[in-house]
Amino acid sequence: MIIKGKVHKFGNDVNTDDIIAAKYLNTTDAKELGRHCMETVAPEFAQKVLKGDIIVGGRNFGCGSSREHAPVAIKGCGVSLVIAESFARIFFRNSINIGLPILELKQVNKINEGDELEVDLAKGEVKNSTQNITYKSEAFADFMQELVQSGGLMKWIRRKQNTK
């Protein structure tokens, strides 16, 4: 699975309240949540994102509450992938469950806002086309790629049940 997009850069400890403010938790509509994604830390973010763009964060991305709304908001605004040095474990799991690929990469500090990336999840390669540098990460497991390509865990389960 290859993902290409422009980088929107964030720092360490981006929490789920930063990703989607609690006042928007009265809906589960991905597009509505996406309109408010990151607005408390980057008010113009949702208006600047183009379909397929990539968020790059630092350590502990997605910390805070366990709300599934956070990765739904990210996916709902058009982001195709989140790369961070590390993720809060519940955010990691929620992201995969809703079909948002995420990748841990130690060299996130070398990636800049606006850089163009080409990411091969199967190989664990992050090519920074702007800087002409390729970084190596752990490959995205086949099963997780299958979940993401299915649109998330529930859609994957439904598909498996329909093939029986």
N, C-alpha and C positions, 0 to 999 in steps of 0.2 A: 504494500500500500504506500503510494507516494503522495505527499501533501506539499503544496507550494503556497507560500503566502508572505505577506509583509509583516514585520515584527511590530508589536505594541509592547513596550517594555515596562515592567513593574519591579519593585524591590522585594525585600524579604518580608515574611509574615503577613502577606495579603490574606485577610480573613474573610470568612463568608459574608460578614456584614458589609465589608468593602465591596465585595463582588455584587451582592444584591441586598439593598437595605431592607430591614424588617417590615417597613411600611408597605412593601409590595408583595408580601407573602400571602395575600388573600387570593392569589391566582396561581395556577400552574401552567398557564398558557406561555409557551416558550417565546413566542414573538413579543408578547407584552413584557415579560421579564427581561428579554434582550434589549428592549428600548431603555431600560434603566440600569443595565449592566455597568458596573464600576463608577456610577455617577457620583458617589460620595468622595472618591479619590481622583477621578478624572472625568469631570462633568461632560465633556464633549466626546468621550470615548465611543459611545454607541453610534454617534453620528459619523465618526471617522472610520469605523470598521467597514471593510469591504468583505464580501463573502469569501471565505477561504483564508483570511488573515490568521496570524498566529500570535498568541500571548506568550511572552517569555517573562518568567518571574524568578525570584531568588529562592532562598531557603524557606521551607515550611508554607508553601503556597496552599491556600484553602484551609488554613487553621480556623479554629472557632467552632461554631455550632455544626451539627451534623446535617443541616438542611440540604436536601437534594436540589433545592431551588438554585443554588449557586452554579453548579455545572450546567443546569438547564438554561440559566440566563446567559452564560457564556456561549453555549451552542446556539441559543435563540437569537443572538445578535450577529451570528454569521462566522464566528471564530471556528476554525477547523481543527485546531490542535493547541494544547497548552504544554509548554516546555518549562521546566523549573529545575533548580538544583535539587530540591526535595519537595515532597507533598505531604500534607496531613493525610494520614492513612484513610480516614473516612471519606475525605474529598476524593482521594485516588479511587476508592471503590465506587462511590457514587458516580464519578465521571465515566468509568467503564460501564457501569450499569445502565446509564442513559445514552451510551454510544458516543461519548466524547473522548477521543484519544489523548493521552497524556504521556509525556516522556521525561524521564529524569536525565539531566545532563550537567556535569560538573562545571563546564566552561561557559555557563550562561553570562558571566561577567564580561566575556569577550564579544558578546552579541549586542548590537546597538539598536536603538529605536529606528525603525524604518528600513533596516536590513531586509533583504529578500532571502528567504530560506527555502530549500528543497529538502524534505525529510523523507527518508525511506525507512518506514517503521519496521519492515521485515529484516532489514540489515542493521538497524540501529545507527544509521548514518544521518548526520545533520550537515548539509552543505550550505554554507553561507555564500550565496552567489555574489553578494555585494563585496565581500572581502576576499573571495576566492579561497576559502578555507573549509575543510571538512573535519567535523568532530565525530568521534565514535562514542556511542552509547550502547546500553544493553538493548538488544533487539526486542521489539514488541512481540510478546508470545503469540503464536498462531491462534490459540483459543481467544485471546483478547482481540486480535484483529478480526476474527469471525464475529465476535460480539458487536464490535464497532460497526462493521460492514452490515450487520443485520439491523442496526439502529438502536441497539441496546439489549439488555438482558431479557426483558419481557417479549420483545419482538423475536428474539432468537428462540426463546422457549416456544412461542406460538408457531414459529416456522418448523421447529423440530416435531411438535405435536401433529402438525398437518402432513408431515412426511411419513407418519407411521401408518 
